Each structure stands twice: as C-alpha cells, then as structure tokens.
Amino acid sequence: MLNILGIGAGYVGGPTMAVIADKCPEHKVTVVDINAEKIAAWNSDHLPIFEPGLDALIERVRGRNLFFSTEIDEEIRKADLIFVSVNTPTKTYGQGAGLAADLMYWEKTARQIRANATGPKIVIEKSTVPVRTAVAMERILNEKDSPIHFDVLSCPEFLAEGTAIRDLEVPDRVLIGGRHDTDSGREAMKKLSDIFRHWVPEERIIHSNIWSAELSKLASNAFLAQRVSSINAISAICEKTEADINEVSRAIGLDQRIGPHFLKSSVGFGGSCFKKDLLNLVYLCQFYGLEEAAEYWMWVVKFNDHQMNRFVDRILKKMFNTINGKRIVLFGFAFKANTGDTRESPAIYVTKRLLEERAEVVVTDPRALDNARRDLEGMPVTFAEDPYEAVRGAHAIAVMTEWDLYRDLDYQRIYDVMEKPAFVFDGRNILDHKGLYEMGYHVFPIGKKALSHFDR
Ligand SMILES: NC(=O)c1ccc[n+]([C@@H]2O[C@H](COP(=O)([O-])OP(=O)(O)OC[C@H]3O[C@@H](n4cnc5c(N)ncnc54)[C@H](O)[C@@H]3O)[C@@H](O)[C@H]2O)c1
C-alpha cells in the first residue's frame, strides 16, 4: 500500500487524484490545498468544479481511499509519492511579465516538501511548467546538506475540461519523464508506471527524458491552439467569399494527415491553458534567443485576439454602428461547454468590448454564472439563470458557449419577446441558421454567409 498525495485540488488535481484512487483501491490517496474553502467543497455535496461524471466518481471513492485535507505538512510527512498540480499562471510582474509562467506556487510547494519530509520521496510534476523546471525542483529538494533523496519526475496532464474523467480513464497516452541514468531515477519511473498500469495499457505508457516530457505538454497545447487560430483565419476569408467554414473544415479534416479535431471555427479559444502555455513557449523561445520562433507562436495568440475583435466589430457594424443602450444577451459564459470554468473565456473580452460601446449586457449560462459574477465584478452587467428571461426585450443574442441547451430552445418564443429587428450572432455555429432566418431573425454565423436581408 502506498500513501499518494496530491498537492493542489483544482481542475487537474481533484479529478486526477480521484481517478487514481478509483483505479488503485489498495493505495491511500489524499488531496491537499491551501484553499480551505475548496477542500470543504470537495468534502461536501457541492464540489468546487463541474465535470461530467465527477460527482458519481467522488461519491464512490471519497472516504474509502480518497481524502481531502488542509493538513499539508502532515500529509507530506506520510506520503511516498507526491503529485504536484498547483497553478502556474502567467507572470504579471518583473522579468517575463505577461509571458513567462509564474513558478511561485511551484517553488513554495517544493520548499514545503523539503521542510516536512522525513524520508525519501518521489515528486511528480503534474502542473504545466517550462522545460527544465525540474532542475530547479531537484536543486531545492536535494540541497547539499539534506540527508533525504528526492526523485523528480514529469508526468504532464493532458486532460481537457469537460471530458476530464474520460480523458483520465482512457488516456491517449501517459507520459512519464525521468532520469534513466540513475538507479533511483529508473526505480521512480517504474513506481509511477506501476500506478498507471492498473488501468492504462502498457503501450500507452510512454517513457522519455524529463525535458522532453516537460516540453511535450507545452508543445501539445501550442499545436492545438494553432489549429484553432488557423481555422479561424480561414473563417475570415469565408465570410468575404461565400465559402462555408463547415464545408471547408470537413474537407480539410477528411485528409488523414490532418484529421478532424480542433477544426471548429468559433469566436476564439479560451481556457486557462492555451494562452498561458503559448505565452510561456514564446518566452522560452525568447530566452534562448530564438526570436523568429517566438514571433511565430505569438501570432497564434494575436490571431485569437483578432478573432474576438472581429466578432464584436461585426456585431457593431451589423447593428447599424451603434449598440449604445441595446440589450445584448450572451448565451454562455464558460470558455467551452460542459465546464463552469471561465478562465480566459472569450466571453469576458467580448463583454468588456460591448460595455465600452455602452451596450446593456445580459449573461446567462447553465454552470458558469458564479464565475462570471466574479470575472465581471463591478461592471454593469445583468445575470440571468433562465435564458427565456434573459432575452426579454433584447436586441441581439450572441452565442458564446456551445452548450446543447442553446440548440434546443424555443426560438419562436424568444423571437416574440425580442426587440425587432432581432439579431443572432452565433459565435459557435451551433444553431439552425436557416430556421432562425425563416422566423425573422437576422443571423450572423462565423465563417458562413449571413442570413439577413440587411446584408445585401
Ligand atoms: N485546467 C486544465 O484543463 C489543465 C489541463 C492540463 C494541465 N493543467 C495544468 O495543471 C496546473 C493546475 O491547473 P488547474 O486548472 O488545476 O489550476 P487550479 O487553479 O484549478 O488549481 C490549482 C490549485 O493549487 C492550489 N495551490 C496553489 N499553491 C499551493 C500550495 N503551495 N499548496 C497547496 N495548494 C496550492 C490552489 O489553491 C488551487 O486550488 C497548471 O499548471 C495548469 O497549466 C491544467
């Protein structure tokens, strides 16, 4: 039996440790966090995050071999393996501000582990960190007068919010980076692999050197974000030429060398990882003097900002160049469907720009209203649980999140209570555009012909 500890009980730490506990009933798994409120929520019926399948999983394992606690020091003492999933946000101050990852939480955790450990431990990087972070970690942990030896491994997390449980239960791959050149390094990699062997087929557990593992995670997110920015760049041409982005995506995606994923055009990508990890990669390129590579990746971020701006510019232009006092309802605020997470959601940026134009903004979302309230604190925005209430007297609807709920609303009922002309700006291309047009709406999808007689 192993004592496994997870430090950081967020979107990664909570689900990851819960799946490990579920699949390895003989081990004891504990998750700690400095945020006592979050730990209390993990111990209650109202988990701090929404993730399909998470409630049932927690119900099954909590109190059996999964525990949530704030006793960080004591749990470090007891642990054999420590997974670190603390946040690594973009640095907002000093050198690298606005680009580099802030490793403050990481380093604090390393020092806390060293201060409390009374025996050797394996420390596993789960957080996304710049390549070569493990050196710093090893130096802090294995400082020269310390009698205790620590092995540091990198096991980056590839889960996506909204499908986290499935991604953890049936991962495309588990990547374990470590030191092959020492006995204890090889032993540590074996111990970690043994945990995943409980449910992950051998061929999907991949070993690499520690630097490749760290870089693979940043590179993987950069490639995914790049695809979104690429298809969005094509959407702009579609709108000018009557080519249809869905038809183009389909044609591209059927090419097996390219494949169909991440080719959905939208108002832009969001989430806590893509932008942060791209900026982090840009900073690494700059750090190593690779200016052109830095600029190349920076354009993926810039194009995303451009796509969000294009979306708002279009709203303004199509609504006769003024939205002052007009009621615009955002359908969805989460950065994507099936999560309540709003970090870096395009909806935040869109709201701010609409407010600059003095629009009256109403936000509705089935899971993200609490986070939206925090993001927009102090701003003159109205929040509505019920989309039918939200649209009363509205001039326009802007779809920001691809929740199924919005596909299935009664749009005739909505049309009847909206101001006319009634506009729909579908930032996710999920609605029945032709059907809406026939009801009388003026419909502006992304990368597709507008359905409005104003657009002739
Ligand atoms: N969210 C994702 O989809 C995702 C996917 C893969 C990887 N990642 C990476 O995983 C890491 C965590 O992301 P997240 O979304 O779970 O972040 P999060 O903000 O949801 O959770 C991080 C948690 O760590 C806690 N924490 C910070 N310092 C601590 C300390 N010293 N001791 C104990 N707890 C501490 C915070 O209170 C917070 O609850 C990041 O590096 C992120 O880039 C995230």
The ligand as a Tripos MOL2 file, in Angstrom:
@<TRIPOS>MOLECULE
LIG
   44    48     1     0     0
SMALL
NO_CHARGES

@<TRIPOS>ATOM
      1 N1         -7.1930   23.0920  -16.2970 N.am      1 LIG1
      2 C1         -6.7770   22.2770  -17.2410 C.2       1 LIG1
      3 O1         -7.5220   21.8940  -18.1360 O.2       1 LIG1
      4 C2         -5.3700   21.7700  -17.2400 C.ar      1 LIG1
      5 C3         -5.0360   20.6740  -18.0310 C.ar      1 LIG1
      6 C4         -3.7310   20.1830  -18.0130 C.ar      1 LIG1
      7 C5         -2.7770   20.8130  -17.2250 C.ar      1 LIG1
      8 N2         -3.1120   21.9070  -16.4730 N.ar      1 LIG1
      9 C6         -2.0590   22.4950  -15.6370 C.3       1 LIG1
     10 O2         -2.2100   21.9910  -14.3090 O.3       1 LIG1
     11 C7         -1.9050   23.0030  -13.3470 C.3       1 LIG1
     12 C8         -3.0920   23.2430  -12.4290 C.3       1 LIG1
     13 O3         -4.1720   23.7150  -13.2000 O.3       1 LIG1
     14 P1         -5.6420   23.8190  -12.6140 P.3       1 LIG1
     15 O4         -6.5230   24.2250  -13.7410 O.co2     1 LIG1
     16 O5         -5.9610   22.5960  -11.8310 O.co2     1 LIG1
     17 O6         -5.4470   25.0690  -11.6050 O.3       1 LIG1
     18 P2         -6.4040   25.4760  -10.3840 P.3       1 LIG1
     19 O7         -6.1500   26.9200  -10.1520 O.co2     1 LIG1
     20 O8         -7.7870   24.9980  -10.6440 O.co2     1 LIG1
     21 O9         -5.8310   24.6200   -9.1450 O.3       1 LIG1
     22 C9         -4.5940   24.8300   -8.5480 C.3       1 LIG1
     23 C10        -4.7670   24.6450   -7.0450 C.3       1 LIG1
     24 O10        -3.4850   24.6600   -6.4120 O.3       1 LIG1
     25 C11        -3.6380   25.2560   -5.1300 C.3       1 LIG1
     26 N3         -2.3420   25.6740   -4.6040 N.ar      1 LIG1
     27 C12        -1.5370   26.6980   -5.0190 C.ar      1 LIG1
     28 N4         -0.4180   26.7410   -4.2740 N.ar      1 LIG1
     29 C13        -0.4960   25.7230   -3.3580 C.ar      1 LIG1
     30 C14         0.3500   25.2600   -2.3350 C.ar      1 LIG1
     31 N5          1.5250   25.8440   -2.1010 N.pl3     1 LIG1
     32 N6         -0.0480   24.2040   -1.5960 N.ar      1 LIG1
     33 C15        -1.2450   23.6140   -1.8240 C.ar      1 LIG1
     34 N7         -2.0950   24.0050   -2.8030 N.ar      1 LIG1
     35 C16        -1.7280   25.0530   -3.5620 C.ar      1 LIG1
     36 C17        -4.5890   26.4020   -5.3960 C.3       1 LIG1
     37 O11        -5.2290   26.8450   -4.1950 O.3       1 LIG1
     38 C18        -5.5840   25.7670   -6.3810 C.3       1 LIG1
     39 O12        -6.6950   25.1870   -5.7260 O.3       1 LIG1
     40 C19        -1.4720   24.2150  -14.1520 C.3       1 LIG1
     41 O13        -0.0800   24.1850  -14.2980 O.3       1 LIG1
     42 C20        -2.1450   24.0000  -15.4930 C.3       1 LIG1
     43 O14        -1.4480   24.6260  -16.5490 O.3       1 LIG1
     44 C21        -4.3750   22.3720  -16.4470 C.ar      1 LIG1
@<TRIPOS>BOND
     1     1     2 1
     2     2     3 2
     3     2     4 1
     4     4     5 ar
     5     4    44 ar
     6     5     6 ar
     7     6     7 ar
     8     7     8 ar
     9     8     9 1
    10     8    44 ar
    11     9    10 1
    12     9    42 1
    13    10    11 1
    14    11    12 1
    15    11    40 1
    16    12    13 1
    17    13    14 1
    18    14    15 2
    19    14    16 1
    20    14    17 1
    21    17    18 1
    22    18    19 2
    23    18    20 1
    24    18    21 1
    25    21    22 1
    26    22    23 1
    27    23    24 1
    28    23    38 1
    29    24    25 1
    30    25    26 1
    31    25    36 1
    32    26    27 ar
    33    26    35 ar
    34    27    28 ar
    35    28    29 ar
    36    29    30 ar
    37    29    35 ar
    38    30    31 1
    39    30    32 ar
    40    32    33 ar
    41    33    34 ar
    42    34    35 ar
    43    36    37 1
    44    36    38 1
    45    38    39 1
    46    40    41 1
    47    40    42 1
    48    42    43 1
@<TRIPOS>SUBSTRUCTURE
     1 LIG1         1 GROUP 0 **** ****
